[in-house]
Every structure is written in structure tokens, then in C-alpha cells.
Amino acid sequence: MKPRQQRMLAIGLAALGIAIAAGLTLRALEDNMMFFVEVSDVVAGNHPSERNFRIGGLVVGGSVQREEGSLDVSFEVTDTACTMPVVYSGVLPDLFREGQGVVAHGRIGDDGVFVADKILAKHDENYMAPEVAESLSKHQKDIQAAVARGTEGCNPNDS
């Protein structure tokens, strides 16, 4: 093989190696990408069904129910326009409580309940995840407009 052919082969193999590495990296990023979906959108059916995603909002007061002698807990999360039931099995964060902001990672079960595999709670009383704060402020305006019209309720199609 001539030196020019050797250089071209080396360049071709290097380019192939870089392409394979880039493809594997993009595949890993795609598998680990987690979308944030508002509770109202989930209730309306606008959510990824084939992969996990995140929802966030406030834990509805009086909705937290724990099974005796178990780590299973169920509660509701609201974006102030709609509520969604959530079930979780595991140890909850210390800052988890009713009326506080949470972000849940998981997917919708066959019964329409969000099955969380991870729960994140805000780390102090002044902080809220930016996605949750934006969702709550957006829907707070919608609720105020609905109350003014006299049509309060969860109708995500009005948004």
C-alpha cells in the first residue's frame, strides 16, 4: 500500500470512529432526556406515552395517603388548573409536604394515575423549579379569567 493510501485509510477509520462515538453519545442522551409536561397537558392526553417524563406542581392539601407498614404513598399534584393522582413507592424527601412544590419523574399507568419512580421536593421555602413556577403562574391567570367568566374548573382545552 502506498503512503497516500495509508493516510486515506487512517483518515477514513478516524472519521468512522468519530461518527460511531457521536452516534452512541446521541443515543445515550436521547435515552436519558426527560421532558417536563404540565399537569393540564397530561390530563388532556398530551404527554409521551412511550417514555418517562416529569410533572410538577403543588401537592394538594389533604390528598396524601400512606399505606400502613409500607413505603407506598399516593397524593395529588395540581398546577392550580387541574389535578393528577400520583402514586410512589419509596422514601419521600424530607421537605415533601402538602401545599409544597414537587417534581415527579415517571409515566402514566394504564389506569390514568401517574406512577412516579422519583420525587423531588423544593429545597427551601423560597425556591421552586422554574418549570413548575411558570406552569403555576400561567394557570393562575387562566383560573382568574375563568372565575371572572364564571366557568371555573379543569378544562385544559380552554388554555
N, C-alpha and C positions, 0 to 999 in steps of 0.2 A: 504494500500500500504506500502510496506517495505521501509525503508530509502534508500536502494540501488536503488530501482525502482524510488523513488522520485528524487534522484540525476541524474539518467539517463534521466528522463523526463525533468528535468531542463536543462541539457546539450543539449538535443535534441532541446528543444524550443529555447535556446540561439543560437544554430547553425542555426536553421531555420530563426531566426530573423536577424542574420548576413548575411545569404545568400540573404534574401529579400532586406535588406538595400544595399548590394553590387549590386544586380541586378538593383534596382532603380537608384543608383548612375551612373552605367554604361549606363543606358538608357538615363539619363539626359545629360551625357557627349556626347553620340552619337548624340542626337538631336541638341546640341549646337556646335558641331565640324564644323569648316569652312575650306574647302580646298582652297589653292591658286593654280590657274591654269593660265599658261602663255597665253597671247593673241593668240599666234601662235597655241597653242594646242586647244583653243576654236574655232578658225577659221577652224581647221582641224576636228572638231567634237569630240575631246577628252575631254569631260567635263561631270560632273554628271548632269543628266537631272532631277532627282527626288528631288534634294535638292539645297539649295543656296550654292554659292561658291564665292571666291574672284578673281578678276583680278586686275592687276596693270600695270602701265607703265606711259608714258608721255602723257599729253593732247596735241593733235595735234593742232598746231597753225592755227587759222582761222576757227576752227571747232565748236567753242562754239556758240550755238544759243539759245536765250531765247525767250519764248513767251511773248508778251506784256501783262502786267497786271496779270501774272501768275507766279507760282514758278517752272513751268516746264522748264527744260533745257535739251538740247541734245548736245553731243560732241563726239569726237572720242579719243580713247586711243590707243597708239602704244607701242610695245616692240621693235621698230625700224625694225622689220621684217614684221609684219602685223599690220593692224589697225582694230579696232572693234568699231562700233557705240554704244553709251551708252545713255540711257535716264534716267532722275532722276527728281523727283518732291519733292521739299523741299528746305530748305535754305542750300546753299553751304558753306563750310568752308571759313573763311576769306582769307586763303592762297591759295585757288583754283585759278589757272590762267593758261593760255596757256603756254606750254613748261615746266610745273612743274610736278613732280611726284604725282600720286594719286593711291589710292587703292579703288576699288568699290566692295561693297558687294551686291549680288543679284543673278539673274538667267537669262538664255536666254529665251526671249519671243518667241512666235510662228513665228514671222517674222524674227528671227535671230538677233535681237537687244538685247543687254544686258540691262535688266531693273534693275536699282540699287535701293536699299532701304536705302543705306548708302554710303556716300562718305567721304573718309579720305584723307587729304592733308598733305604733309610733314610739320613739324613744324618749320623748318628753312632752309636756302639755302644750308646747308652742309649735311643735313640728308636725306636719302632715305630708305624706308623699305628694309630690306635685301633681301626679295624675288624679289622685283622689280629691285634692283640693279643687282642681279645675272642674272635675265632674260634679262635685257638690255645689260649687258656685254656679255652674251652668244650670243645673236642675233647680236650684233655689229660685232663680229668676223665672223658670218655667212654672214652678208651683205658685209663685206670687201672681203671675199672669193668669193662671188657671183659677185661683181663688177670686181674683177680680172679675173673671168671667162667670164664676160660679160653677166651674167644671173641674173641681179638684179630684185627683185620682191618678192612678198609674196607667197612662196611655202613651207608651213610648213612640207611637206613630205620629203624635202631635208635634214632637220636637223638630 
